Amino acid sequence: MKKILFSAYSLDVGGIETALVTLLKYLVKDFDITLVLEKKQGIFLEDLSKEIKVITYTPSSIKFGIIRKAINFVKQSIFKIKYKNKFDFSADFATYSMPASFVARVASKNNAIWIHNNYMNFYDNDIIQYRKFFNSLKIKDFKKIVFVSDLDKKVFIAQFPELVKNTVVCNNLIDYEKIENLSNEEIPEDDLQKIYGNNYMNNSHVNRKLNDKAESNKEKCPIFINVGRHDEKQKKISRILEATEKLNKQGYKFKVLLIGKGTNSKDYEKIIKEKKLDNIIMLGAKKNPYPYFKLSDCFLLSSQFEGYPVVFVESQILGLPIITTNVSDSKEDIDGKYGKVVDNSSKGVYKGMKEFLDKGLQVQKFNPEEFNEEITKKVRSIIND
């Protein structure tokens, strides 16, 4: 059995972490897996197979530069002695983590790095900073550079044309059976209270009839849902708030569920309170957001940029129409098939929400088995190449 290693930052709630845990679940049957985390924490730790060995590699972060460098030199040396080229394959799954990059490069000559985002957006189209970031990861030392979207690959190749032969596009696997099962779990009554207010006792959700939206939503009030980290620079939740305010003034009746947390959560809470956006309900982070998907009528993504949103496929599995800003490969994969792509702006989000409230959205049936089968073949090719 081949020995493979994956490195990441942690297993807290997030799209990258969800994708990693799912990937490891599929690979553990055929490979001896070691997972190296910078921080051994996160609610997804308990979801890992017991057969996966979890170790940590955590650099020192003390303030004194000379001492910190000395400590980290020793830590790097020890890691190299124990693990250098001891694996048949290694991969950095958390692009942003420098330690994860170091671990993957050391563990095997047959290595890869996963790129989950368009980092040109992170650096506000500053080419110098973009190149500096990838050079700091020692990107040229990776045998394979794996992108989760074709757009991200194209942006990268424009700056590193000499590495085009190293690049490959491979979307993330999705544990569709788990998602379908989890979507049937109960929603806590305090959340039902937040969503339905004082009338929730008359709502059939108390009896957990989540499979019938017509019966479960007696208010006939459409529900939008957004699930993600509250990071305004990327996720632009403020666009949803602005669109909701405008639609409220026009007399539309609907609700928006915001599931997630982050550095801008308190900012959103303040705006919701000040503008009296009572139909926006902030529910915090959820390990299992899928019953809320099932409760909702439309997934709403307002981001300025994304790699390839895991929530796209999650929504497709649960048959939820998608309204998304023009990010990643959404034009090719979502528009006209599983939802609608709108302009990357507050106005675009408003128009998308309004069109859904006026007309609704019809979507195709998604085949998750075919989706996973294609990705599994690509992943195995990357490992065995």
N, C-alpha and C positions, 0 to 999 in steps of 0.2 A: 504494500500500500504506500503510495507516494505521500511524503511529508510536505505539507504546505503551511504557510504562515500568512496571516493578515494582520495589519496594524491599523489602529484607529485612535481617536482621542478618548472617547468614553462611550457608554451605551445609554445615555440620556435620551429622552424623547426627541425625535427628529427624523426627517426624511432619509438622511444618510444612514443613520443608525438602524432604522426600520429595514432599509434595503440590505444592509450588511447582515443582520440577523437572519433575514430570509434567505440570502445567498448561502450562508453557512449551514442552514438547515438542509438545503438541497445537496451540499457538497459533503457533509459529514458521513454519508453512507459509503462514500468511495475514497475518501482521503483522511489521513491522519492530520488533524488541524490544530494549530497553535494560534491563539489570538493574543496580540500584544496591545495593551491599552496604556495610554499616557496616564489616565486616571481610571482606576477600577471602580466605577460607579455608574449608576443609571438603572432605571426600572426594567430595562431589557436584559439585564444580566441573568435574571431568573428564567428567561426564555431560551437561553443557550442550552444545547445538548450537553449532558454531563461528560460526553466523550471529547469535548473540546477543551484543550488545556488553555487556561487564561493566566497570563503573566503580565507584569507591568514594566514599563521603562519610562521613568519620570525624571527629566532633567531638573537640576537645582534651579531655584528661582530667587535665591538670596540677592540682596541689593549690591553687595560688594563684588564688582566686576571680576577682579583678579581671582578671588576665592571661588566665585561661581564657575569661572572658566576652568579652574583647576579641578574642581569637583566633577564637572561634566566631562572633562578629558578622561578622568579615571573611570567614570560610568561607561563611557563609550568604549574604552579599552576592555573593560570586563565583558561588555556585551559582545564585542568582536571575538574575544577568546572563547566564549561559550557557544556562539551561534553563527559565526561567519561561514557562509556557504554550507550550512548544515541542512538546508531545506531544498526540495526539488523545485519549489516555486514560492515566491513571496510577493505580497502586494500591499501597497499603501492605499487604504480605502478612504482616508480622511485627508483630502488634498491640502487643507490649510494647516495641517500639523507637521511642523519640521521634524520632531522626534519620530513620527510615524514614517516619514520619508527616509530618515536615517536607518531605522530598523529594517524596512523593506529592502533597501539597497544592500545592506550588509548580509541579510539572511540567505540570499540566493542570487546567483548571476542571472537566473531565469526569473526576472522580476517585472512588476507592472505597477502603474499608479493610476487610480481612478480619478477622473476630473468630473465633478458633479455640478459645475456651474460655469457661467461665462464670466471669468475673472476680469475681463476688460471693463465690465460694468462696476465691479468693486472699486476699480481704480479710475473711474470716471473718464474712461477712454484715454488714459495716460499710458502711451505705449512703453515709455521708459520704465514706469513702475510695474507694468504688466510683465515685461521681460525680466525685470529684476526679481520679481516674485518667483517665477518659474526657474530662473537660474539659481535662486537660493535653495530651491528644492532639488537641485542637481538633476534637472529633468532629462538631460542628455545621457544620464547613467541608467535610465530605465529602458529595458528591452521593449516593453509595450506601454503605450499611453492610451488609456481607455476613456472614451468620452460617452456620456449618457445621452447626448444629443448631437445631431449632425451639425447644428449651428455652432455649438461650442468648439467642435473640431475645426470647422472652417475658420473661425476667429483665431484659433491657435496656430494653424498652418500658415496663416497670413504673416505671423510674426516669427515662426520657426519652420520655414519651408524645408529646411534640411532634415527635419524629423518626420516628414510625411509618411515614410515607410514604417515608422514605429507606431502610427496611430490606428485606432480601430474604434468604431462606434458600437456600443453594446448597452442596451437599456437595462434597467434593474429588474430582477425577478420579483414576482409578487406572489405572496402566499394566499391565493384566492379562497381556498377552502377555509382557512383560518378566519379570513375577513368575513366570509359569509356566515360562519358560525358565531363569531363575535358580534355581528350585527343584530343577532337575536337576543343578546343579553339585556337585562333590565336597565332602564335609565333611573338613576336615583330620584326619589320623590322631591328632594329639595331642588333639583334641576328642573323637574316638571313644574314645580311651583314658580320658578323664575321665568320659565318659558310661557306658561299659560296663565299665570297670575292667580287670582282668587277663584277663578272658574275651573281650575284644573281638576278638581274633584269630580266634575261632570264629564271629564275627558276620558275616553276609553284607554288612554295610555296607562292609567292607574291599573287597569286590568292587563296591561302589557300586550295589547293587540297591535303590535307594531307592523304587522304584515299588511294591514289594510289602511292605506293613507286616507282614503275617503272617509272611513269610519273613525280613524284615529284623530283626524283634524276637523272637528265639528265646527270650528270657527270659519272654515273655508278661507283660511288666511295663509297664503303661500309662505313658505319658509326657505330662506337662503342660508347657506352655511359656508363658513370659511374656516379652514383648519391650517394652522401654521404658526411659526415663530413671529412674535410681535417685534419686528425689526423694520422700522419705517423706511429706511434707505432702500431695502430690497422689497419688502412685502407691501408697502404702501396701503396699509389698512385705512389710512385717512381718506382714500378715494371712496371706500365703501361708506364711511361716515358722511362725506359730502353728498354722495349720491342719495343716500337715505334721507338726509335733510331735505333735499330738493323734491324727492318723490312724496315725502310726507306732506309738504306744502301743497302738492298737487292732488292730495286726497287719496293716494294709493294706500291700501291696507296690506301689510306684509310684516314679516319678522326676519331678523338676521341673527344667526348664532355665530359668535366668535369663539372658537376653541383654540387655545394656545396661550402662551405667555412670553414675555420678553422685556427688553429694556424700555419699550415704549407703551407697555400695558397701562401704566398709570396715566400717561398722556391721553390715551384713548378714553379711559374712564372719565377723565376731567371733561373732555369734549362732549361725551355722551350726556353727562350731567348738565353741563352748561347749556347745551342746545336742546335739552329735553328729548333726546332720541330714545324714548322708552321702548321702542320696538327693536332695539339692538341689545342683545343679551350676551354679556361676557361670561363664559362658563369656565375659564381657566384651562390649564393643560389636562388632557385625558389620555391615560394609557390606552383606553379603548374608545376611540371616537366614533366607531362604526354604527352603533345604534342611533347616533345623532344624524349620521348620513341618511339612515333609513327613515328617520323622522322628517327629513327635509325634502324639499321639492327641487332644489337646484344648487349645485356647487358654484361658488363664486370665488375666483382668483383674481386679485387686483395688483399683482406684483409688477415691479419695474423690470425685473429680470429673474430668470430661473435657470437651473441646469435642465433637468427633465423632472417636473413635479411628480412625485409618487402619488399625490392626490388625484392626478388625472386617471391613473389606472384604477385606483381604489373606487373612484366615482363610477368608472365604466363597469366594474365588477358588480356594483350595487345598483346599476341602472339609473344613475343620477345624471341628468343633463348638466353640462358644464358651460358656464360663461367665464371666459378668461381673457385677460389682456394678451396682446401679441408677444408672447415670450417663447423661448426654446423652439421646439418643432410643432407648436400648436396649430399653425396654419395647415400643415400637412396631415397631422394626426387627429385633430379635434374638429376643425371647422367643417360644418356641414355633415359630419358623421356622428360625433358624440356631443356636439354642442355648438357654441358660437364664439368666434374670436373677435374681440373689439379693440378699438384703438387703445394704445398704451397711455391712458390718461384718465383723469377723474370723469371727464365727459364721456369717454368710452365706456367706463363702468356704469355710469348713469344710463346711457342708451341701452346697454345690454340688459340691465335690470328692468328697465321700462318695457323693452320688447318682450321679455319673458312674462311680465305681469299682464301685458296686453294680449299676447298670442300663445305663450307657452313655447316649448321646444320638443320636437320629436327626435329621438336618437336611435341609432342602430344597436343591435344586440352584439355584445362583446364576447369573444371567445378567449378566455384566459388560458386555456390549455395550449392552444396554438401559440399564444403570446410567449408563454414560459418555455415551450419546447424550442422555439427559435433562439431564445436568449441562452438557454442551457447549452446548446450546441456551441455557441460563440464563446461562452465562459470556459468550457472544456478545451476548446481550441487554444485559447489564450494560455491556459495552464500547461497544456501538453506540447505546445509549440517548441 
